[in-house]
C-alpha cells in the first residue's frame, strides 16, 4: 500500500478536500517551529512523496516547488521562539499547525495530522495519525514543505549569526552546536528553556 493508496481510500469515503498537516523543528535548541498544511489532487500524483526525514536535503529541495505547483492548496506557518518559550514547545507546535490550516485558500473537509496531538478549534473534522508522514501522501507533502521552510530559515540565521554555524546543524543539539554554545553563549533565536541543562 503506497501513501497515495492511503489518501485515495480516504477520498473514497466521500471527502472532497483532504488536508495533510505536519511540523518541523520541535527538537532543535534554536529557531521557530514550522508547520505546513497541504491539499493534494489525488488524480495528479507526485512521484517520490515521503516522510521528509527519509529524503535527502537535495531531494526535499527539489520536491518543494513541485508540491507547491501541483497541490490544490498549501499553507506554511510557524510559531516563534518567543511563543515556544511562553507556551511550551507542544502548544507552540499546535499553534503553528492551526495557523497553517487556517491559511489554506481551500477549506478542507478532513484534516489528517501527523502524530498523536491535534490543535483545538480546527475548522473541520480532524484525525491524528502516528507515522502519518510515511502513510499519507498529503501529510508527507506537508512534512517536506515544513522541513524545507525551516531549513531555509536557519540558513538565513546562519548569515545573521555566523558564529553558531546554523547552516550545518539547523539548530539541533549536535556536538558542534553545543560546543559553540559553550564558546559564545546563546543568541536571540535560541530557545533558552531548552538550554538550562547545557548552559546552566
FENTAJO-V38235 format. One record per residue. N is the residue number from 1. RES is the residue in three letters. OMEGA is omega in whole degrees, -180 to 180 (NA if undefined). BURIAL is + if it has 16 or more other ideal C-beta (glycine too) atoms within 10 Angstrom, else -. D_CENTER is the distance of its C-alpha to the mean C-alpha in Angstrom with 1 decimal. Layout:
# FENTAJO-V38235
<<N,RES,OMEGA,BURIAL,D_CENTER> <N,RES,OMEGA,BURIAL,D_CENTER>>
This chain:
# FENTAJO-V38235
<<1,UNK,178,-,24.0> <2,UNK,180,-,21.3> <3,UNK,175,+,17.9> <4,UNK,174,+,19.6> <5,UNK,179,-,22.5> <6,UNK,-178,+,20.3> <7,UNK,179,+,19.2> <8,UNK,178,-,22.8> <9,UNK,178,-,24.1> <10,UNK,179,+,22.1> <11,UNK,180,-,23.5> <12,UNK,176,-,26.9> <13,UNK,175,-,26.9> <14,UNK,179,-,27.3> <15,UNK,-176,+,23.9> <16,UNK,-178,-,23.7> <17,UNK,-178,+,20.1> <18,UNK,-176,+,17.4> <19,UNK,173,+,13.8> <20,UNK,-178,+,10.9> <21,UNK,174,+,7.8> <22,UNK,-178,+,4.8> <23,UNK,173,+,2.5> <24,UNK,173,+,3.3> <25,UNK,175,+,6.8> <26,UNK,-171,-,8.8> <27,UNK,-175,-,11.6> <28,UNK,179,+,12.6> <29,UNK,-176,+,15.8> <30,UNK,174,+,14.9> <31,UNK,179,+,12.7> <32,UNK,167,+,10.5> <33,UNK,-179,+,7.3> <34,UNK,173,+,4.7> <35,UNK,176,+,3.8> <36,UNK,175,+,5.5> <37,UNK,-175,+,8.7> <38,UNK,169,+,11.1> <39,UNK,180,+,14.8> <40,UNK,172,+,16.4> <41,UNK,-176,-,20.2> <42,UNK,178,+,21.4> <43,UNK,-179,-,24.5> <44,UNK,-172,-,22.8> <45,UNK,176,+,20.9> <46,UNK,-177,+,18.7> <47,UNK,173,-,19.9> <48,UNK,179,-,17.8> <49,UNK,179,+,14.6> <50,UNK,172,+,13.2> <51,UNK,-176,+,10.6> <52,UNK,-178,+,9.1> <53,UNK,-180,-,10.8> <54,UNK,-179,-,14.0> <55,UNK,175,+,14.1> <56,UNK,178,-,15.7> <57,UNK,180,-,14.3> <58,UNK,179,-,17.0> <59,UNK,178,-,16.1> <60,UNK,-180,+,12.4> <61,UNK,-179,-,13.9> <62,UNK,-180,-,16.6> <63,UNK,-173,+,14.4> <64,UNK,-178,+,12.4> <65,UNK,177,-,15.6> <66,UNK,180,-,16.8> <67,UNK,-180,+,14.1> <68,UNK,-178,+,14.5> <69,UNK,-174,-,18.2> <70,UNK,180,-,18.7> <71,UNK,174,+,16.5> <72,UNK,179,+,18.4> <73,UNK,174,+,15.9> <74,UNK,178,+,12.4> <75,UNK,179,+,10.8> <76,UNK,-177,+,8.2> <77,UNK,180,+,8.6> <78,UNK,168,+,8.5> <79,UNK,-171,+,10.9> <80,UNK,174,-,13.4> <81,UNK,179,+,15.0> <82,UNK,179,-,17.9> <83,UNK,176,+,16.1> <84,UNK,-179,+,14.7> <85,UNK,-178,-,18.4> <86,UNK,-170,-,19.9> <87,UNK,-169,-,18.0> <88,UNK,-170,-,16.7> <89,UNK,179,+,13.2> <90,UNK,-178,-,12.9> <91,UNK,177,-,14.2> <92,UNK,177,+,12.1> <93,UNK,179,+,8.9> <94,UNK,177,+,10.8> <95,UNK,178,+,12.0> <96,UNK,178,+,8.8> <97,UNK,-180,+,8.3> <98,UNK,177,+,11.9> <99,UNK,180,+,11.9> <100,UNK,180,+,9.7> <101,UNK,-178,+,12.2> <102,UNK,180,-,15.1> <103,UNK,-180,-,14.4> <104,UNK,178,+,15.0> <105,UNK,178,-,18.5> <106,UNK,178,-,19.3> <107,UNK,178,-,19.7> <108,UNK,176,+,18.5> <109,UNK,172,-,20.9> <110,UNK,-180,+,18.6> <111,UNK,177,+,15.0> <112,UNK,-174,+,13.5> <113,UNK,178,+,10.9> <114,UNK,177,+,9.7> <115,UNK,-178,+,11.7> <116,UNK,177,-,14.8> <117,UNK,178,-,14.1> <118,UNK,176,-,13.8> <119,UNK,175,+,14.3> <120,UNK,173,-,17.9> <121,UNK,174,-,19.6> <122,UNK,-173,+,17.4> <123,UNK,179,-,19.5> <124,UNK,-179,-,20.1> <125,UNK,-179,-,20.3> <126,UNK,175,+,17.2> <127,UNK,176,-,17.0> <128,UNK,-179,-,14.8> <129,UNK,176,+,14.8> <130,UNK,-175,-,14.8> <131,UNK,-179,-,13.5> <132,UNK,-180,+,12.5> <133,UNK,174,+,10.3> <134,UNK,-174,+,13.7> <135,UNK,-172,+,15.9> <136,UNK,-180,+,14.6> <137,UNK,-176,+,14.4> <138,UNK,174,+,12.4> <139,UNK,176,+,9.7> <140,UNK,178,+,9.9> <141,UNK,179,+,9.7> <142,UNK,180,+,6.6> <143,UNK,179,+,5.0> <144,UNK,180,+,7.2> <145,UNK,-180,+,6.7> <146,UNK,-177,+,3.3> <147,UNK,-179,+,5.1> <148,UNK,-180,+,8.3> <149,UNK,180,+,8.0> <150,UNK,179,+,7.6> <151,UNK,178,+,10.2> <152,UNK,177,-,12.3> <153,UNK,-178,+,12.4> <154,UNK,174,+,13.5> <155,UNK,174,-,16.1> <156,UNK,179,-,17.4> <157,UNK,176,+,17.8> <158,UNK,179,+,19.7> <159,UNK,-179,-,22.2> <160,UNK,-179,-,22.6> <161,UNK,-171,+,22.9> <162,UNK,-176,-,24.2> <163,UNK,-178,-,25.8> <164,UNK,178,+,22.5> <165,UNK,-178,-,21.5> <166,UNK,-179,+,17.8> <167,UNK,-178,-,17.6> <168,UNK,-172,-,18.7> <169,UNK,177,+,16.5> <170,UNK,178,+,13.5> <171,UNK,180,+,14.6> <172,UNK,-173,+,14.7> <173,UNK,178,+,18.0> <174,UNK,178,-,19.9> <175,UNK,178,-,23.7> <176,UNK,-178,-,23.8> <177,UNK,-179,+,21.5> <178,UNK,176,-,23.5> <179,UNK,-179,-,26.7> <180,UNK,175,+,25.8> <181,UNK,178,+,25.0> <182,UNK,-178,-,28.5> <183,UNK,-170,-,30.0> <184,UNK,-174,-,28.5> <185,UNK,-176,-,27.2> <186,UNK,179,+,23.9> <187,UNK,177,+,22.7> <188,UNK,-179,-,21.7> <189,UNK,174,+,18.0> <190,UNK,177,+,18.4> <191,UNK,-171,+,17.6> <192,UNK,180,-,21.2> <193,UNK,178,-,21.0> <194,UNK,-170,+,19.2> <195,UNK,-174,+,22.2> <196,UNK,-180,-,25.2> <197,UNK,-178,-,25.9> <198,UNK,-175,-,25.5> <199,UNK,-180,-,27.5> <200,UNK,NA,-,29.5>>
